[in-house]
Amino acid sequence: MSETGSDIRSTATPAAAAPVSALWRLRPYLRPYRLQLLSMLMAALGAEAAAIAIPLLTKSIIDGAITHHDKRLLLPLGLAAAGLGIAEAALSLIRRWVQGSAVAGMEKTLRDDLYAHLQNLEPAFHDGWQSGQLLSRATSDLSSIRRFAGFGLVFLIITVTTFTAVAVLLIRLNWWMGLAASCMVAPVVVFCLRFERRYKILARRVQDQEGDLATLIEEGATGVRVLKALGRAPEAAATHAAQATQMYTTKVSMARLLGSFWSMLDLIPNAAIALILVLGALAVSRHALTIGGLVAFITLALQLVWPIEALGYILASGEEAATAAQRVLEILDTKPSITSVPASTANPPDHGPQRNVPAARSQPPPSQAASPARWGQLSFEAVEFRYPGSAEPVLRDVTLTVARGETLVITGATGSGKTTLLQLVPRLADVTGGRVLIGGRDVRDIPLPELRTLVGFGFEEATLFSASVRENVMFGAPDATAAQVEAALTAAQARFAYDLPWGLDTRIGEQGMALSGGQRQRVALARAILARPQVLVLDDPLSALDVHTEERVTRALGEVLAGTTALVVAHRPSTVALADRVALLDGGVIAAVGTHRELLATQPKYASLMTMEEVAR
Amino acid sequence: MTGEAAPQPAGLQWRGIAAEKVDDVSAPLAALLRRRSRGLLTDLLRPHKRGVMTTAAAIVVASLAALAGPWLVGVAIDQGIPPITSSGDAGPLTWIAAAFAVTVAVQAVATRSFVTMTGRVGQAVVLELRRRVFWHMQALSVAFHESYTSGRVISRQTSDIEAISALFEEGLDSLISAVLTLLLVGTGMLLLDWRLAVVVLAAFVPLTLLAGWFRNHSAIAYRRIREANSLVIVHFVETFGGLRAVQAFRREHRNEEIFDELSGEYAKASAWSSRLNAVFASGISLVANVVIATVLVYGGVLVIDGSMKVGVLASFLLYLQRFFDPLQDVSQFYNSFQGAASALEKLSGILEEDPSVPEPAAPLALPAAAPPAPAIPRSAASPALAAPPAPSSRTPATTLPPPAAATSSALPSFGRRVRFESVRFGYRPGGSGGSSPREGTAAVVLPDFSLDIAAGQTVALVGETGAGKTTVARLMARFYDPLAGRVTLDGVDLRDLPNAVLRREVVLLTQESFLFEGTVADNIRLGRPAASDAEVAQAARAIGAHEFIAALPLEYQTPVGKRGGRLSAGQRQLISFARAFIAAPAVLVLDEATALLDIPSERLVQAALRTVLTGRTAVIIAHRLSTVAIADRVLVLRAGEIIEDGAPADLLGGDGEYADLHARWAASLV
């Protein structure tokens, strides 16, 4: 396995797996950098070898040159030491230089993949997740992984190698002292294991708390107007402070744990050195060891200390990286439940049972051949939709056909499921029963990009992106000409865009110029119009417009809609005027279909939805 | 304020967030940023003086104990071994070994306590910083948020604060102990042998140059990293805030391109900074190793000449190792240090940013208006909102001027008088990042606007998009301050009212029905945190939201999910309406607050409004003229000026703008 980055998803053993195995599963992301990793490792090992060799040279200088008062030997040995030193520095330069770009690249790929994956997950997934939890995964968790991949991974290998090499050297210098020194590894391992068990829990808790905190921060930022309007900033700050305090508590327990861990890592090797000193002194006094040998031995033994300390650091950062990997995989392991054809046939349990699977599903769709006849026709067949985990379906049995070129307005009380019904068309959500057909093809059989080209959507709450007006309008039609853009803006009564400071190049959206609700809605409408879809789906597109503008838009929209199949949600008689036919949605079914006047006369419920008797007396 | 820049004295120019966009800063600016960051850090650390002292003491003890080791090794070689070899006397060596054992134990205890202490102090500082920044962000004006963008607000409080937290977690102790070790080891080496020490000190010439070079470059690198990081966050937040539109318009691919670019810039910035780091760290290694070789040769010569003992050379060599190791540590941790430093620069900038809508320095109390004005006026006339709770439970966490708090009771409200006195206002265009110095080019929305709304009056504002209706509403809620003139509440300039009082008296409800994480009840209670469950349900009933809430799986305790995902737009609007109803302010401003409701819901809301607005001042903006029916007075706005003003019936009778609007609207109903 593990050929490519996307591979890890198929090897998914969903969630719950141990953090370390989660980290291990991310290894394909390091694959493109294996040469770099290898060279890092080689350079690091070389540097470490040089660092170990220097004390050995020291020994020969003290024992050889100095003890024998041989000045001639001193210089070449000194030069050799300097040479080794330079080599060490050069190798460490190589290691760090390579490391920086390799792990930054890995983090980038991982972040890009996470982002792309999140974009492909259906809106229902995002509704169920706190946004801060997603954000903290894409930022702090990925940095934890990067830090470990760059530093921890290589050093884990180096530490172990260094330790072994030094231990072997020590044993060769003096076998019983060497053995005594190497034995200190046993208690260290015991402590590390105990530490790891406890640290793991805290690391995960901190990361989850970080996500919760990020959610509060995000709400505080995006909901600032509401908080201000109601004067609830103190309460929001209190909630935030309480959450931040929880994190403080966890972090302090983490520091306490680290404190005792580090002190043990200090204590054990230094105690070993003390022991070596005593043993060594005894050995020297019995002439079993030279003084130079003792100095070299202790210098070398000190080289045993840092791998152990580093091991603690690596362990801590590894633990963080592992739980971070676990959190990231929780996302990457979530398969989009709304996907293009192949995956949706491979993944039937979600909607399999209720699904009225056409016999010809897996053959090259014959419906395509049949489509010209029903081109542009939109139909709902016994559509049922229920939110996961809720007993009552929102839509229970919706059957409805919008003929080619027809404009059908759907109306119904607040919460009757109108918006839900619209979202089924471009598959922002999937039916839980029945099917939705465009031109005779089940929308689930149309590849997503194609489907979303066929269908244009105008949202109730207009979402504009941080980009120029032009780019915002051209989302659905990247190849549109300037004249087409102008026509769409004109139809949507959004010509005001030409008067913005930089005309159509003015940046709007979150990071750009703030537009009023009505202006946003008209730009979004122009976007839906410009896309020239076969099927246009509009969710209360005129709610934020004033009477004048609404009138003008309605008139222009009437022309645009003339040749387009359109499904429009409306609350107002003025918008209903666009309709060829009107459907009343009530209790999850289509209660009635007819013209505005027919329904007004025959359906008391419709009449109550559409008349404002109190005012229009 | 940032931005109104140009003619200001240098220095002031860089107040607040203005310096954020600058990548390669000039020397005086860098110094200013450093000073500002240092000021903030000192301020944050002040309450922890004792903790910092204890920590520093523990670090000193730990370092001293650690340094005693090599010295004791030298002593053992020179004075412990000879007695054994010569006379078999193990006494001196035993003592030395015992001393060594003690230092090891001391070192362990001190290490433990300083790691724990740094954690505690560091996290306390981080907690305080989080609270300050969050609070300050909430205090900053809407205008600030609109130009700074929520993504940046978020990234300041997430990744920037995390960078500071990381400094305390991994950086600070090694920095302190490194400096200490350098000093102590340096002294120790001087005492051991001054000639060798001079060799070592000579190494400081290249080291200082190297450090200077590194400091300059890495400061820039880290600024770049933080900026790139916040752009990544901004784009991330924006994408997933509008995911439905992203998917419906197949924006995924373009978004991936943009994200790839931003994330690539971030990766490049971090790679560059780690390269700087690579050069710095290996530079130190190089100098260190050359010095060790030199000491070895020179020391060897000295020993051979008999002017130095072997033990001294051994100690010296061991010390050398300790001398350069911390420098390596410093370079390792310079990462977190620089990261924290540039995060601190940005955060101190935010904290320095003055709210353009500031709290009054000398707040004025509202007059205890004619018939006794309650702090939270409450309509006894509204059956739906009867039985207010005990006065004390109303306003938690806010400090009120005593007179206002004292009189709060179930007395009927009479609203408050609102006056606009020759108000001039315009928005600044474009402005992202708050650094555009174009104050002069503000597009004027209200050239000279005067309006007097009597207490208890319900006024409808109508007019075309862009006429300035929303601006009037926002000025009333003090989202902005007028450029000239003033807005008063019962004669008191809004700028002189403490925020807590203003928000209690004036509530603005817009079309933006933002729901927060939590239950339906939590969201309604946002209007008045102390409200009981029964009151929450009453408010919901009053505006006709009870039915759909009761049908939810857990009724009022149903979590709304992110941004109220599962609720329809109309339902969300009803919930935010319930919020405003339960807040029951003296002045209620509704800006298109019913736009997304269906007609039956609007009818219910209107029926509720009729009772609730009795005895309250209200301003209603609505494109649907249905709402106007309940108004006492209608104002028609065009281009920031009032062109018609009168009772609805009177205006309807004439042939003015309103009569025309109404005719069109009535026609649209059928």
Chai-1 contact restraints between the chains, C-beta under 6 A:
chainA,res_idxA,chainB,res_idxB,connection_type,confidence,min_distance_angstrom,max_distance_angstrom,comment,restraint_id
A,I61,B,L296,contact,1.0,0.0,6.0,A-B,restraint_1
A,I61,B,G300,contact,1.0,0.0,6.0,A-B,restraint_2
A,A65,B,G300,contact,1.0,0.0,6.0,A-B,restraint_3
A,I66,B,G300,contact,1.0,0.0,6.0,A-B,restraint_4
A,I66,B,V303,contact,1.0,0.0,6.0,A-B,restraint_5
A,I66,B,I304,contact,1.0,0.0,6.0,A-B,restraint_6
A,H69,B,I304,contact,1.0,0.0,6.0,A-B,restraint_7
A,L74,B,V297,contact,1.0,0.0,6.0,A-B,restraint_8
A,L74,B,G300,contact,1.0,0.0,6.0,A-B,restraint_9
A,G78,B,A293,contact,1.0,0.0,6.0,A-B,restraint_10
A,G78,B,L296,contact,1.0,0.0,6.0,A-B,restraint_11
A,G78,B,V297,contact,1.0,0.0,6.0,A-B,restraint_12
A,A81,B,A293,contact,1.0,0.0,6.0,A-B,restraint_13
A,A81,B,L296,contact,1.0,0.0,6.0,A-B,restraint_14
A,A82,B,V290,contact,1.0,0.0,6.0,A-B,restraint_15
A,A82,B,A293,contact,1.0,0.0,6.0,A-B,restraint_16
A,G85,B,N289,contact,1.0,0.0,6.0,A-B,restraint_17
A,G85,B,V290,contact,1.0,0.0,6.0,A-B,restraint_18
A,G85,B,A293,contact,1.0,0.0,6.0,A-B,restraint_19
A,E88,B,N289,contact,1.0,0.0,6.0,A-B,restraint_20
A,A89,B,S282,contact,1.0,0.0,6.0,A-B,restraint_21
A,A89,B,S285,contact,1.0,0.0,6.0,A-B,restraint_22
A,A89,B,L286,contact,1.0,0.0,6.0,A-B,restraint_23
A,S92,B,S282,contact,1.0,0.0,6.0,A-B,restraint_24
A,S92,B,S285,contact,1.0,0.0,6.0,A-B,restraint_25
A,L93,B,A278,contact,1.0,0.0,6.0,A-B,restraint_26
A,L93,B,S282,contact,1.0,0.0,6.0,A-B,restraint_27
A,R96,B,A278,contact,1.0,0.0,6.0,A-B,restraint_28
A,W97,B,R275,contact,1.0,0.0,6.0,A-B,restraint_29
A,W97,B,A278,contact,1.0,0.0,6.0,A-B,restraint_30
A,G100,B,A271,contact,1.0,0.0,6.0,A-B,restraint_31
A,G100,B,S274,contact,1.0,0.0,6.0,A-B,restraint_32
A,G100,B,R275,contact,1.0,0.0,6.0,A-B,restraint_33
A,S101,B,A271,contact,1.0,0.0,6.0,A-B,restraint_34
A,A104,B,A267,contact,1.0,0.0,6.0,A-B,restraint_35
A,A104,B,S270,contact,1.0,0.0,6.0,A-B,restraint_36
A,A104,B,A271,contact,1.0,0.0,6.0,A-B,restraint_37
A,K108,B,S263,contact,1.0,0.0,6.0,A-B,restraint_38
A,K108,B,A267,contact,1.0,0.0,6.0,A-B,restraint_39
A,R111,B,S263,contact,1.0,0.0,6.0,A-B,restraint_40
A,D112,B,D260,contact,1.0,0.0,6.0,A-B,restraint_41
A,D112,B,S263,contact,1.0,0.0,6.0,A-B,restraint_42
A,Y115,B,F259,contact,1.0,0.0,6.0,A-B,restraint_43
A,A116,B,E256,contact,1.0,0.0,6.0,A-B,restraint_44
A,Q119,B,E252,contact,1.0,0.0,6.0,A-B,restraint_45
A,P123,B,L243,contact,1.0,0.0,6.0,A-B,restraint_46
A,P123,B,R244,contact,1.0,0.0,6.0,A-B,restraint_47
A,H126,B,L243,contact,1.0,0.0,6.0,A-B,restraint_48
A,D127,B,G561,contact,1.0,0.0,6.0,A-B,restraint_49
A,D127,B,K562,contact,1.0,0.0,6.0,A-B,restraint_50
A,D127,B,G565,contact,1.0,0.0,6.0,A-B,restraint_51
A,S131,B,K562,contact,1.0,0.0,6.0,A-B,restraint_52
A,A138,B,F236,contact,1.0,0.0,6.0,A-B,restraint_53
A,T139,B,S159,contact,1.0,0.0,6.0,A-B,restraint_54
A,S140,B,E162,contact,1.0,0.0,6.0,A-B,restraint_55
A,A214,B,T158,contact,1.0,0.0,6.0,A-B,restraint_56
A,I217,B,I154,contact,1.0,0.0,6.0,A-B,restraint_57
A,I217,B,Q157,contact,1.0,0.0,6.0,A-B,restraint_58
A,E218,B,I154,contact,1.0,0.0,6.0,A-B,restraint_59
A,E219,B,F516,contact,1.0,0.0,6.0,A-B,restraint_60
A,A221,B,S150,contact,1.0,0.0,6.0,A-B,restraint_61
A,A221,B,V153,contact,1.0,0.0,6.0,A-B,restraint_62
A,A221,B,I154,contact,1.0,0.0,6.0,A-B,restraint_63
A,T222,B,S150,contact,1.0,0.0,6.0,A-B,restraint_64
A,G223,B,F514,contact,1.0,0.0,6.0,A-B,restraint_65
A,V224,B,H145,contact,1.0,0.0,6.0,A-B,restraint_66
A,R225,B,V142,contact,1.0,0.0,6.0,A-B,restraint_67
A,V226,B,F514,contact,1.0,0.0,6.0,A-B,restraint_68
A,A229,B,A477,contact,1.0,0.0,6.0,A-B,restraint_69
A,A229,B,L508,contact,1.0,0.0,6.0,A-B,restraint_70
A,L230,B,L526,contact,1.0,0.0,6.0,A-B,restraint_71
A,L230,B,G527,contact,1.0,0.0,6.0,A-B,restraint_72
A,G231,B,R503,contact,1.0,0.0,6.0,A-B,restraint_73
A,R232,B,L526,contact,1.0,0.0,6.0,A-B,restraint_74
A,A233,B,Q138,contact,1.0,0.0,6.0,A-B,restraint_75
A,P234,B,A397,contact,1.0,0.0,6.0,A-B,restraint_76
A,P234,B,T398,contact,1.0,0.0,6.0,A-B,restraint_77
A,E235,B,P529,contact,1.0,0.0,6.0,A-B,restraint_78
A,A237,B,F134,contact,1.0,0.0,6.0,A-B,restraint_79
A,A237,B,W135,contact,1.0,0.0,6.0,A-B,restraint_80
A,H240,B,F134,contact,1.0,0.0,6.0,A-B,restraint_81
A,A241,B,R131,contact,1.0,0.0,6.0,A-B,restraint_82
A,A244,B,L127,contact,1.0,0.0,6.0,A-B,restraint_83
A,A244,B,R130,contact,1.0,0.0,6.0,A-B,restraint_84
A,Y248,B,Q123,contact,1.0,0.0,6.0,A-B,restraint_85
A,Y248,B,L127,contact,1.0,0.0,6.0,A-B,restraint_86
A,K251,B,Q123,contact,1.0,0.0,6.0,A-B,restraint_87
A,V252,B,G119,contact,1.0,0.0,6.0,A-B,restraint_88
A,V252,B,R120,contact,1.0,0.0,6.0,A-B,restraint_89
A,V252,B,Q123,contact,1.0,0.0,6.0,A-B,restraint_90
A,A255,B,T116,contact,1.0,0.0,6.0,A-B,restraint_91
A,A255,B,G119,contact,1.0,0.0,6.0,A-B,restraint_92
A,R256,B,T116,contact,1.0,0.0,6.0,A-B,restraint_93
A,L258,B,V115,contact,1.0,0.0,6.0,A-B,restraint_94
A,G259,B,R112,contact,1.0,0.0,6.0,A-B,restraint_95
A,G259,B,V115,contact,1.0,0.0,6.0,A-B,restraint_96
A,G259,B,T116,contact,1.0,0.0,6.0,A-B,restraint_97
A,S260,B,R112,contact,1.0,0.0,6.0,A-B,restraint_98
A,W262,B,T111,contact,1.0,0.0,6.0,A-B,restraint_99
A,W262,B,V115,contact,1.0,0.0,6.0,A-B,restraint_100
A,S263,B,A108,contact,1.0,0.0,6.0,A-B,restraint_101
A,S263,B,T111,contact,1.0,0.0,6.0,A-B,restraint_102
A,S263,B,R112,contact,1.0,0.0,6.0,A-B,restraint_103
A,D266,B,Q107,contact,1.0,0.0,6.0,A-B,restraint_104
A,D266,B,A108,contact,1.0,0.0,6.0,A-B,restraint_105
A,D266,B,T111,contact,1.0,0.0,6.0,A-B,restraint_106
A,L267,B,A108,contact,1.0,0.0,6.0,A-B,restraint_107
A,N270,B,V104,contact,1.0,0.0,6.0,A-B,restraint_108
A,A271,B,V104,contact,1.0,0.0,6.0,A-B,restraint_109
A,A274,B,F100,contact,1.0,0.0,6.0,A-B,restraint_110
A,A274,B,A101,contact,1.0,0.0,6.0,A-B,restraint_111
A,A274,B,V104,contact,1.0,0.0,6.0,A-B,restraint_112
A,L277,B,A76,contact,1.0,0.0,6.0,A-B,restraint_113
A,V278,B,A97,contact,1.0,0.0,6.0,A-B,restraint_114
A,A281,B,A76,contact,1.0,0.0,6.0,A-B,restraint_115
A,A281,B,G80,contact,1.0,0.0,6.0,A-B,restraint_116
A,A281,B,I81,contact,1.0,0.0,6.0,A-B,restraint_117
A,A281,B,L93,contact,1.0,0.0,6.0,A-B,restraint_118
A,V284,B,I81,contact,1.0,0.0,6.0,A-B,restraint_119
A,S285,B,I81,contact,1.0,0.0,6.0,A-B,restraint_120
A,S285,B,I84,contact,1.0,0.0,6.0,A-B,restraint_121
A,S285,B,T85,contact,1.0,0.0,6.0,A-B,restraint_122
A,V295,B,A314,contact,1.0,0.0,6.0,A-B,restraint_123
A,I298,B,V73,contact,1.0,0.0,6.0,A-B,restraint_124
A,S390,B,P553,contact,1.0,0.0,6.0,A-B,restraint_125
A,A413,B,D598,contact,1.0,0.0,6.0,A-B,restraint_126
A,T414,B,S568,contact,1.0,0.0,6.0,A-B,restraint_127
A,T414,B,G570,contact,1.0,0.0,6.0,A-B,restraint_128
A,T414,B,Q571,contact,1.0,0.0,6.0,A-B,restraint_129
A,T414,B,D598,contact,1.0,0.0,6.0,A-B,restraint_130
A,T414,B,S601,contact,1.0,0.0,6.0,A-B,restraint_131
A,G415,B,F548,contact,1.0,0.0,6.0,A-B,restraint_132
A,G415,B,S568,contact,1.0,0.0,6.0,A-B,restraint_133
A,G415,B,Q571,contact,1.0,0.0,6.0,A-B,restraint_134
A,T419,B,S568,contact,1.0,0.0,6.0,A-B,restraint_135
A,P426,B,A248,contact,1.0,0.0,6.0,A-B,restraint_136
A,L428,B,R244,contact,1.0,0.0,6.0,A-B,restraint_137
A,P449,B,R250,contact,1.0,0.0,6.0,A-B,restraint_138
A,R452,B,R250,contact,1.0,0.0,6.0,A-B,restraint_139
A,F457,B,A248,contact,1.0,0.0,6.0,A-B,restraint_140
A,F459,B,A245,contact,1.0,0.0,6.0,A-B,restraint_141
A,E460,B,A569,contact,1.0,0.0,6.0,A-B,restraint_142
A,T463,B,G242,contact,1.0,0.0,6.0,A-B,restraint_143
A,T463,B,A245,contact,1.0,0.0,6.0,A-B,restraint_144
A,S466,B,E238,contact,1.0,0.0,6.0,A-B,restraint_145
A,F475,B,F249,contact,1.0,0.0,6.0,A-B,restraint_146
A,F475,B,R251,contact,1.0,0.0,6.0,A-B,restraint_147
A,G476,B,F249,contact,1.0,0.0,6.0,A-B,restraint_148
A,P501,B,P429,contact,1.0,0.0,6.0,A-B,restraint_149
A,E510,B,T149,contact,1.0,0.0,6.0,A-B,restraint_150
A,E510,B,E238,contact,1.0,0.0,6.0,A-B,restraint_151
A,Q511,B,T149,contact,1.0,0.0,6.0,A-B,restraint_152
A,Q511,B,S432,contact,1.0,0.0,6.0,A-B,restraint_153
A,M513,B,G430,contact,1.0,0.0,6.0,A-B,restraint_154
A,A514,B,E146,contact,1.0,0.0,6.0,A-B,restraint_155
A,G517,B,Q511,contact,1.0,0.0,6.0,A-B,restraint_156
A,G518,B,T465,contact,1.0,0.0,6.0,A-B,restraint_157
A,S543,B,A595,contact,1.0,0.0,6.0,A-B,restraint_158
A,S543,B,L596,contact,1.0,0.0,6.0,A-B,restraint_159
A,A544,B,A595,contact,1.0,0.0,6.0,A-B,restraint_160
A,D546,B,E464,contact,1.0,0.0,6.0,A-B,restraint_161
A,D546,B,T465,contact,1.0,0.0,6.0,A-B,restraint_162
A,D546,B,H623,contact,1.0,0.0,6.0,A-B,restraint_163
A,V547,B,H623,contact,1.0,0.0,6.0,A-B,restraint_164
A,V547,B,L661,contact,1.0,0.0,6.0,A-B,restraint_165
A,V547,B,R664,contact,1.0,0.0,6.0,A-B,restraint_166
A,V547,B,W665,contact,1.0,0.0,6.0,A-B,restraint_167
A,H548,B,E464,contact,1.0,0.0,6.0,A-B,restraint_168
A,T549,B,T465,contact,1.0,0.0,6.0,A-B,restraint_169
A,H571,B,D598,contact,1.0,0.0,6.0,A-B,restraint_170
A,P573,B,L669,contact,1.0,0.0,6.0,A-B,restraint_171
A,S574,B,S668,contact,1.0,0.0,6.0,A-B,restraint_172
A,S608,B,P600,contact,1.0,0.0,6.0,A-B,restraint_173
A,L609,B,I599,contact,1.0,0.0,6.0,A-B,restraint_174
A,M612,B,I599,contact,1.0,0.0,6.0,A-B,restraint_175
A,M612,B,S626,contact,1.0,0.0,6.0,A-B,restraint_176
A,V615,B,S626,contact,1.0,0.0,6.0,A-B,restraint_177
A,V615,B,A629,contact,1.0,0.0,6.0,A-B,restraint_178
A,A616,B,L669,contact,1.0,0.0,6.0,A-B,restraint_179
